[in-house]
Amino acid sequence: MNAMLDPVTDADLDAYVDDQMEVARRIEVEAFLSTQPEVAARVMSDLRTRDELRVA
Protein backbone atom coordinates (compact mmCIF):
# COMPACT_ATOMS: atom_id res chain seq x y z
CA MET A 1 0.00 0.00 0.00
CA ASN A 2 1.23 3.51 -0.77
CA ALA A 3 2.26 5.80 2.05
CA MET A 4 -0.34 8.34 3.06
CA LEU A 5 0.10 11.76 1.54
CA ASP A 6 -1.58 13.57 4.42
CA PRO A 7 -1.31 12.66 8.08
CA VAL A 8 -4.52 11.55 9.76
CA THR A 9 -5.92 14.33 11.91
CA ASP A 10 -8.59 14.47 14.59
CA ALA A 11 -10.86 16.04 11.96
CA ASP A 12 -10.32 12.95 9.78
CA LEU A 13 -11.21 10.69 12.68
CA ASP A 14 -14.37 12.69 13.36
CA ALA A 15 -15.35 12.48 9.69
CA TYR A 16 -14.66 8.74 9.77
CA VAL A 17 -16.95 8.28 12.77
CA ASP A 18 -19.63 10.44 11.13
CA ASP A 19 -19.26 8.53 7.83
CA GLN A 20 -18.55 11.81 6.06
CA MET A 21 -15.43 11.13 4.01
CA GLU A 22 -14.52 9.93 0.57
CA VAL A 23 -13.79 6.24 0.11
CA ALA A 24 -10.11 6.76 -0.76
CA ARG A 25 -9.48 8.76 2.41
CA ARG A 26 -11.49 6.27 4.46
CA ILE A 27 -9.14 3.51 3.28
CA GLU A 28 -6.14 5.60 4.31
CA VAL A 29 -7.66 6.25 7.75
CA GLU A 30 -8.39 2.54 8.20
CA ALA A 31 -4.78 1.71 7.28
CA PHE A 32 -3.63 4.23 9.89
CA LEU A 33 -5.97 2.78 12.51
CA SER A 34 -4.62 -0.71 11.84
CA THR A 35 -1.22 0.48 13.05
CA GLN A 36 -2.45 2.56 16.00
CA PRO A 37 -4.42 0.36 18.41
CA GLU A 38 -4.93 3.08 21.02
CA VAL A 39 -6.39 5.49 18.47
CA ALA A 40 -8.45 2.66 16.97
CA ALA A 41 -9.91 1.87 20.39
CA ARG A 42 -10.92 5.50 20.82
CA VAL A 43 -12.54 5.55 17.38
CA MET A 44 -14.40 2.31 18.14
CA SER A 45 -15.69 3.88 21.35
CA ASP A 46 -16.84 6.93 19.39
CA LEU A 47 -18.58 4.68 16.85
CA ARG A 48 -20.37 2.87 19.66
CA THR A 49 -21.48 6.17 21.22
CA ARG A 50 -22.71 7.36 17.81
CA ASP A 51 -24.74 4.19 17.33
CA GLU A 52 -26.19 4.37 20.84
CA LEU A 53 -27.30 7.96 20.18
CA ARG A 54 -28.93 6.94 16.92
CA VAL A 55 -30.86 4.19 18.69
CA ALA A 56 -31.99 6.55 21.46
Secondary structure, DSSP 8 states (H G I E B T S, - for coil): ----SS---HHHHHHHHTT-S-HHHHHHHHHHHHH-HHHHHHHHHHHHHHHHHHH-
